Amino acid sequence: MEIQKTGLESLNTYGVSRNNVQDSGGKDFSKWLSENIAKVEELQKGADSAAGDLIAGRKQNLHETMIAIQEAEISFKLMMEVRNKLINAYEVIQRMQF
């Protein structure tokens, strides 16, 4: 049995590549963050719309509605974890003595 090596390429779901991570500077992080917050907001609005359509009877597919709601929930949880890590890093930097 042959074991294949896995790397960052297998985790490229969100468009993150090794070159983007290494070459990006501090200026690009705020742009990246605001773009991804906007994507989370779009997913939340889409989930709300899908739930509203299902309740109003305009949409009969419960499966697609549940997928949209779960996708929005997972993306929101990921955004909150990124926020928590940023706050934690900021607090660590504040405690540093120069």
C-alpha positions in Angstrom: 0.0 0.0 0.0 1.4 3.4 -1.0 0.8 6.4 1.2 0.5 9.7 -0.7 1.7 12.9 0.7 -0.8 15.6 1.4 -0.1 19.3 1.6 -1.7 22.7 1.4 -3.0 21.9 -2.1 -5.5 19.5 -0.6 -6.8 22.2 1.7 -7.3 24.8 -1.1 -11.1 25.0 -0.5 -11.1 28.8 0.2 -8.7 29.9 -2.5 -5.6 30.0 -0.2 -2.4 28.9 -1.8 1.1 28.7 -0.5 2.2 31.7 -2.6 -0.7 33.8 -1.3 0.3 33.1 2.3 4.0 33.8 1.9 3.8 36.8 -0.4 0.9 38.7 1.2 1.7 41.7 3.4 -0.1 43.5 6.2 -1.9 45.7 3.7 -3.7 42.8 2.1 -4.9 41.2 5.3 -7.5 43.9 6.0 -8.8 43.6 2.4 -8.9 39.8 2.8 -10.7 40.1 6.1 -13.3 42.5 4.9 -14.0 40.4 1.7 -14.5 37.3 3.8 -16.8 39.1 6.3 -18.8 40.2 3.2 -19.0 36.6 2.0 -20.3 35.5 5.4 -22.9 38.2 5.4 -24.0 37.1 1.9 -24.3 33.5 3.1 -26.4 34.7 6.1 -28.7 36.6 3.8 -29.0 33.7 1.5 -29.9 31.4 4.3 -32.5 33.8 5.6 -34.0 34.1 2.1 -34.1 30.3 1.6 -35.8 29.9 5.0 -38.3 32.6 4.2 -39.1 31.0 0.8 -39.6 27.6 2.4 -42.0 29.1 5.0 -43.9 31.0 2.4 -44.3 28.0 0.2 -42.3 29.4 -2.7 -39.7 26.7 -2.3 -40.4 23.0 -1.7 -36.9 21.7 -1.3 -36.1 21.4 2.5 -32.7 19.8 1.7 -31.3 22.8 -0.1 -32.7 25.2 2.6 -31.0 23.2 5.4 -27.7 23.1 3.4 -27.8 26.9 3.0 -28.5 27.4 6.7 -25.7 25.0 7.8 -23.3 26.6 5.4 -24.1 30.1 6.8 -23.7 28.7 10.4 -20.4 27.1 9.8 -19.0 30.1 8.0 -20.1 32.4 10.9 -18.5 30.1 13.5 -15.3 30.1 11.5 -15.4 33.9 11.3 -15.9 34.1 15.1 -12.9 31.8 15.7 -10.7 34.0 13.5 -11.9 37.0 15.5 -11.1 35.2 18.8 -7.6 34.3 17.6 -7.0 37.9 16.5 -8.1 39.2 19.9 -6.0 36.7 21.6 -2.9 37.7 19.6 -3.6 41.4 20.3 -3.8 40.7 24.0 -0.5 38.8 23.9 1.2 41.7 22.1 -0.2 44.1 24.7 1.4 42.1 27.5 4.8 42.1 25.9 7.4 44.3 27.6 9.8 46.2 25.4 
